[in-house]
Each structure stands twice: as C-alpha cells, then as structure tokens.
Amino acid sequence: MASTSSYYKSNPAAKQRRLTQQKKYKKTKKGLALRVNANRLNRDLGTYGNGDGKDAAHYKGSTTKGRLQDPKKNRKSRLKIKSHKKIA
C-alpha cells in the first residue's frame, strides 16, 4: 500500500480535509476542464462506462489521442518519465 493511502486511512480528519478540498477543486474551471477532457477521451476510446477497468493513458509529449491502460499502470508510468536531451 502506498504511503499516502496508509496515511489517509490512519488519519480520518486529514482524509476529510483532503476530500473537502478535492470537492472544491473539481468545481473550478481547471478541475472541470480536466474532467471533461478525460471523459471525452475515454468515450472516444470506447472505455467510458463499460466496466472494463481500463482508462485512457496520458503521457508527456504525447501526440496521440491516448491508449487504453490499466489505471494502476497509467498513474505509475507518469512518474517514470524523464526528459531526453538531443545531442547535436
């Protein structure tokens, strides 16, 4: 289990503060735009609401429209992205 997950399980007050903050963020223009775009991509990929457990993968520098991927791998892969410098 991730350390963040275990922290919020053992600290209910902190979990409630985080959920309150997330609720407010999802109503902002930025939060709404992110959610709308993610849902649109999932619909385009045919995975929205079908219960397959897949999600649209996004990655830095992607020019594609995304690909289906297990959500656990999707979140994990973004942490491994490293910038590559061109050698001229």
N, C-alpha and C positions, 0 to 999 in steps of 0.2 A: 504494500500500500504506500502511496506517495506521502511525503511528509506533510504536504498541505492538507490532504484528505484526513490524515490522522489528527492534525491539529484542530480542524473544524469539528471533528467527531468528539474530541475531548473538551472542546470549549464552545458550548451551545450559545453563549452570549455573543462571542465573536462570529459564529456562524450566522446568527440573526442579523448582526450589523452588516455583514457581507451581503446577505440576501436582500436587505433593505436597499443597500447601495446599488446592487445589480438591477433591482426593480426600477429604480430611478434612471439608471443609465440606459436601460432598454427603451425608455420613453424619449430620450434625447434624439436629435436629428441624426447624429452619428450612429448611435446604437440601432435606431430604426433602419437606417440605410444598410448597415451591415447585415441585419437580419433579413431584410427584403432581398438583398442580393444573394445571400446564401440560399434562401428558399427558392429563388428563381433558378439558380444553378442546379440545385437538387431536382427541381421539376424537369429541367431540360435534360438531365442525365437519367431521368426515369426512376429515381430512387426516393422521391418525396412521398412519404405516407404509405409505402408498400411493405414496410416491416422487414426489409432485408438486412437491416443493421449496418448498411453502408452509408457513407457520407461523401460529399464532394471534397477532394483533396485540393488544397491551395498551397502553392509554394512560391517563394520569392523569385521574381523574374520569369514567371510562367507566362507564356503567350498563348497557351491552350485554354480551352474552356473548362479545364478541370478533369479529373478522373475519379472513378469510384474507388473507395478505400475504406478499410475498417477504421472507425473513428479513433481507436486507441493508437493505431499506427499513424493516422493522419496528424494527430496532435504531437506525437513523438518526433515525426520527421522534420517538423519545422524547427526544432531545437538543434538539429544536426547540420543545418545549412551553414556553409562557410563561404565567404566571398572569395572568388578566384580572380587573381590579377593576371592580366595578359602580359606576357613577356615579349617585348618588342626588340 
